[in-house]
């Protein structure tokens, strides 16, 4: 079968971030120094070569960019300053747009205005909806005996229905995109014969790497792994509490500090805050190769996450202190930031990487089990 070349593919990729791969002369130092590259996954060299040659369809089936954890060693040691580590990040953005059947990922990654407009529109709609859900005014339903009554401001049953609708919508988009990822990276390769049982035997790879992100441990800078995991665990826990279990988490009862509801909420907040401080400081100071170049999507994600965390802390303090009017406005602001962050970042933008990367490890292991030992070398050179 003829391999189709797209000579303008480098220009297409420039829309997802400026790369310097035309400086690369394929010395191979990047793959030699990478702690994650192996005999089957020769990155960054192989995807960069495919990019230079305009092999767009080959790159669409590649898992290499997802198996890169951006340690930065390859970019530090590149004799041509081609910055292969950042090119892998750019390819991850591009592949996210390939998997997304809606086309929104491509819009958000290639146009700042599209992402900002989507955030603003969703925020305004959420603020208007919560105004409608409080027909009795700001204060009248909040000053009843017993202090601030959050669930009298906004009917918790109605809000919970909205949370479940959002959960189903986000999950539907993300799962359908992961299915497309499986199609591109596994199903399209007719040389791969994966047994049904292999999917179950290798499922532990998906679970372990999602929960621990253990491959970050191979990078020299262990602090990045720790702070990344703390941020991820806080974010995931808060997502479960707010979107998956709102009726238990949003209650008018003020429990003692050691109640599980407050302990879990405090850990999620702590994880988000500590992780955000680390990533804000790193990007502002450009501390290390991984923070040297920040895409707009990197900034918009941590800004939205910071605003969500800050407004959530403010809401909690006002509620505990019995300040109904401040609680009301803080709740509306919090939800007006939280909902667009979840609706955009999880299925279509930066936070979708949290799902794609462990699935890439899982699919990579599946591909290894499908290839006879004698044929592995020839297949993985393609």
KAWO-V390857 format. One record per residue. N is the residue number from 1. RES is the residue in one small letter. PHI is phi in degrees with one decimal (NA if undefined). OMEGA is omega in radians with two decimals (* if undefined). Layout:
n={N N}
res={RES RES}
phi={PHI PHI}
omega={OMEGA OMEGA}
This chain:
n={1 2 3 4 5 6 7 8 9 10 11 12 13 14 15 16 17 18 19 20 21 22 23 24 25 26 27 28 29 30 31 32 33 34 35 36 37 38 39 40 41 42 43 44 45 46 47 48 49 50 51 52 53 54 55 56 57 58 59 60 61 62 63 64 65 66 67 68 69 70 71 72 73 74 75 76 77 78 79 80 81 82 83 84 85 86 87 88 89 90 91 92 93 94 95 96 97 98 99 100 101 102 103 104 105 106 107 108 109 110 111 112 113 114 115 116 117 118 119 120 121 122 123 124 125 126 127 128 129 130 131 132 133 134 135 136 137 138 139 140 141 142 143 144 145 146 147 148 149 150 151 152 153 154 155 156 157 158 159 160 161 162 163 164 165 166 167 168 169 170 171 172 173 174 175 176 177 178 179 180 181 182 183 184 185 186 187 188 189 190 191 192 193 194 195 196 197 198 199 200 201 202 203 204 205 206 207 208 209 210 211 212 213 214 215 216 217 218 219 220 221 222 223 224 225 226 227 228 229 230 231 232 233 234 235 236 237 238 239 240 241 242 243 244 245 246 247 248 249 250 251 252 253 254 255 256 257 258 259 260 261 262 263 264 265 266 267 268 269 270 271 272 273 274 275 276 277 278 279 280 281 282 283 284 285 286 287 288 289 290 291 292 293 294 295 296 297 298 299 300 301 302 303 304 305 306 307 308 309 310 311 312 313 314 315 316 317 318 319 320 321 322 323 324 325 326 327 328 329 330 331 332 333 334 335 336 337 338 339 340 341 342 343 344 345 346 347 348 349 350 351 352 353 354 355 356 357 358 359 360 361 362 363 364 365 366 367 368 369 370 371 372 373 374 375 376 377 378 379 380 381 382}
res={x x x x x x x x x x x x x x x x x x x x x x x x x x x x x x x x x x x x x x x x x x x x x x x x x x x x x x x x x x x x x x x x x x x x x x x x x x x x x x x x x x x x x x x x x x x x x x x x x x x x x x x x x x x x x x x x x x x x x x x x x x x x x x x x x x x x x x x x x x x x x x x x x x x x x x x x x x x x x x x x x x x x x x x x x x x x x x x x x x x x x x x x x x x x x x x x x x x x x x x x x x x x x x x x x x x x x x x x x x x x x x x x x x x x x x x x x x x x x x x x x x x x x x x x x x x x x x x x x x x x x x x x x x x x x x x x x x x x x x x x x x x x x x x x x x x x x x x x x x x x x x x x x x x x x x x x x x x x x x x x x x x x x x x x x x x x x x x x x x x x x x x x x x x x x x x x x x x x x x x x x x x x x x x x x x x x x x x x x x x x x x}
phi={NA -68.7 -95.1 -85.3 -109.2 -112.7 -64.3 -97.0 -65.7 -60.3 -66.2 -62.6 -67.4 -58.1 -71.1 -96.7 143.9 -76.2 -114.4 -119.7 -70.1 -68.0 -78.2 -71.1 -115.7 59.6 -73.4 88.4 -60.1 -62.6 -70.5 -66.7 -90.5 -68.6 -74.7 -102.8 -72.1 -145.7 -66.6 -94.1 -120.0 -95.5 -116.1 -78.3 -58.5 -64.6 -63.9 -66.3 -64.1 -63.0 -65.8 -61.3 -86.2 74.7 -85.0 -59.3 -66.6 -63.5 -66.9 -63.1 -96.1 -85.4 -101.4 -52.1 -58.9 -77.3 -82.3 -81.4 -106.8 53.1 -62.9 96.5 -61.7 -62.4 -71.6 -62.3 -99.2 -65.3 -71.8 -111.8 54.9 -79.2 55.2 -62.8 -62.0 -69.5 -62.9 -63.4 -64.2 -62.3 -65.9 -66.0 -63.3 -61.6 -65.6 -58.5 -70.6 -68.0 -70.5 -79.0 -73.5 -79.0 84.2 -69.7 -58.9 -61.9 -61.8 -68.5 -77.2 -103.7 -140.6 -61.1 -68.6 -61.1 -67.6 -63.5 -63.2 -63.0 -63.6 -64.6 -62.5 -64.2 -60.5 -63.7 -62.1 -65.1 -61.5 -66.2 -62.5 -69.7 -66.5 -66.7 -74.8 -122.5 -70.5 -89.4 95.8 -73.9 -104.1 -55.9 -94.2 -108.4 -105.3 -67.7 -59.8 110.5 95.3 -68.5 -113.6 -60.3 -77.7 -91.7 -67.0 -134.2 -52.9 -62.5 -63.1 -66.2 -63.4 -65.9 -61.8 -61.2 -64.2 -69.5 -62.4 -64.6 -60.9 -64.7 -65.5 -61.2 -63.0 -63.8 -64.5 -67.2 -64.8 -63.7 -70.3 -66.7 -62.4 -66.6 -60.1 -61.4 -63.1 -67.2 -93.9 -120.5 -68.9 -70.9 -83.5 -69.1 -78.4 -89.1 -119.1 -98.6 -73.4 -59.9 -67.2 -62.6 -60.3 -82.3 -65.3 -98.4 -62.6 -60.8 -59.8 -63.4 -65.7 -63.1 -74.8 -70.2 -75.7 -114.7 50.5 -62.4 -67.7 -59.3 -64.3 -75.6 -73.2 -64.3 -84.9 -71.7 -63.6 -61.8 -60.1 -62.2 -69.4 -63.5 -67.9 -60.8 -62.8 -62.5 -66.3 -64.3 -65.1 -63.1 -63.7 -64.7 -60.9 -64.2 -66.7 -83.2 -88.5 -95.9 -144.8 -64.8 -62.9 -80.9 -82.2 -94.3 -131.9 -82.2 -77.5 -100.0 -82.4 -67.5 -60.3 -91.9 -67.1 -53.1 -60.1 -77.8 -61.4 -65.0 -62.7 -67.9 -64.0 -59.4 -65.6 -60.7 -60.8 -63.4 -65.1 -63.2 -62.9 -65.6 -58.9 -60.8 -75.8 -61.5 -63.3 -62.5 -74.2 -68.3 -84.9 52.3 -80.5 90.2 -61.9 -67.9 -106.7 -65.0 -120.3 -114.1 -77.3 -56.8 -64.6 -65.3 -70.2 -63.9 -66.7 -71.4 -67.5 -62.2 -67.2 -65.1 -63.7 -65.0 -64.8 -63.5 -68.5 -67.9 -63.7 -60.9 -60.1 -62.7 -63.5 -62.8 -68.3 -62.1 -82.6 72.0 -113.7 -63.3 -64.7 -63.4 -63.0 -57.8 -65.7 -65.5 -63.8 -62.6 -63.1 -59.3 -70.4 -70.0 -96.0 -62.7 -63.5 -64.4 -62.5 -68.0 -67.3 -100.5 -73.2 -71.6 -87.4 -119.4 -134.5 -55.3 -77.8 -65.8 -60.2 -60.5 -93.2 -64.7 -66.3 -64.2 -66.8 -64.3 -61.9 -61.2 -65.0 -62.8 -67.6 -62.8 -63.3 -65.6 -70.0 -87.3 -105.7 -58.5 -54.8 -69.0 -107.0 -59.9 -61.0 -69.7 -69.5 -78.7 -82.9 -67.5}
omega={-3.13 3.10 -3.09 -3.12 3.06 -3.07 -3.14 -3.06 3.11 3.11 3.08 -3.09 3.12 3.13 3.14 -3.13 -3.09 3.12 -3.11 -2.97 3.06 3.07 -3.05 3.06 2.98 3.10 3.10 3.14 -3.08 3.13 -3.14 -3.07 -3.06 -3.13 -3.10 3.14 3.09 -3.07 -3.13 -3.07 -3.07 3.12 0.03 -2.98 -3.04 3.13 3.09 3.10 3.10 3.10 3.13 -3.11 3.13 -3.12 -3.06 -3.10 3.06 -3.12 3.12 -3.13 -3.03 3.01 -3.04 -3.11 -3.13 -3.14 3.01 3.14 3.05 3.04 3.13 -3.11 -3.11 3.14 3.12 -3.04 -3.12 -3.09 -3.11 -3.08 3.13 3.08 -3.13 3.13 3.13 3.08 3.08 3.09 3.11 3.11 3.08 3.07 -3.13 -3.12 3.05 3.12 3.10 -3.12 -3.04 -3.10 -3.12 -3.08 -3.09 3.12 3.12 3.13 -3.07 -3.11 -3.06 3.13 3.09 -3.05 3.10 -3.12 3.12 3.14 3.13 3.13 -3.11 -3.11 3.13 3.13 3.14 3.14 3.13 3.12 3.11 3.13 -3.13 3.03 3.11 -3.10 3.10 -3.05 -3.07 3.13 -3.03 -2.92 -2.95 -3.09 -3.03 -3.00 3.11 -3.09 -3.13 3.07 -3.07 3.13 -3.10 -3.08 2.96 3.04 -3.06 -3.10 -3.05 3.13 3.14 3.13 -3.14 3.07 3.09 3.13 3.13 3.08 3.12 3.13 -3.14 -3.13 3.14 -3.13 -3.13 3.12 -3.07 -3.13 3.13 3.09 3.09 3.06 3.08 3.06 3.10 3.13 -3.10 -2.98 -3.11 -2.96 -3.09 -3.14 -3.06 3.13 -3.12 3.07 -3.06 3.13 -3.13 -3.10 -3.14 3.12 3.13 -3.14 -3.07 -3.07 3.12 3.10 3.14 -3.09 -3.09 -3.06 3.02 -3.05 -2.99 -3.03 -2.97 -3.11 3.02 -3.09 3.12 3.11 -3.12 -3.11 -3.11 -3.12 3.13 3.11 -3.09 -3.10 3.08 -3.14 3.12 3.10 -3.12 -3.11 3.09 -3.14 -3.11 3.13 3.14 3.09 3.14 -3.11 -3.03 -3.04 -3.06 -3.04 -3.01 -3.07 3.10 -3.05 3.14 -3.09 3.10 3.09 3.06 -3.08 3.04 -2.99 -3.09 3.07 -3.12 -3.14 -3.11 3.12 3.14 3.11 3.14 3.12 -3.14 3.13 3.12 -3.14 3.12 -3.07 -3.12 3.13 -3.13 3.09 -3.14 -3.06 3.05 -3.09 -3.14 -3.11 3.11 -3.11 -3.05 -3.06 3.13 -3.05 -3.06 3.12 -3.04 -3.13 -3.13 3.07 3.11 -3.13 3.08 -3.12 -3.08 3.13 -3.09 3.07 3.10 -3.13 3.09 3.13 3.10 -3.13 -3.11 -3.14 3.09 3.09 3.13 3.11 -3.13 -3.12 -3.13 3.14 3.14 -3.10 3.08 -3.12 -2.97 -3.09 3.12 3.11 -3.13 -3.09 3.12 3.12 -3.13 3.13 -3.13 -3.12 3.14 3.06 -3.08 -3.03 3.10 3.10 3.14 -3.05 -3.09 -2.99 -3.06 -3.10 -2.93 -2.99 -2.91 -3.00 3.05 3.10 3.13 3.10 -3.05 -3.06 3.11 3.06 3.09 3.08 3.13 3.14 3.12 3.11 3.07 3.14 3.13 -3.12 -3.06 -3.02 3.06 -3.05 -3.10 -3.08 -3.05 -3.05 -3.08 -3.12 -3.07 3.01 -3.08 *}
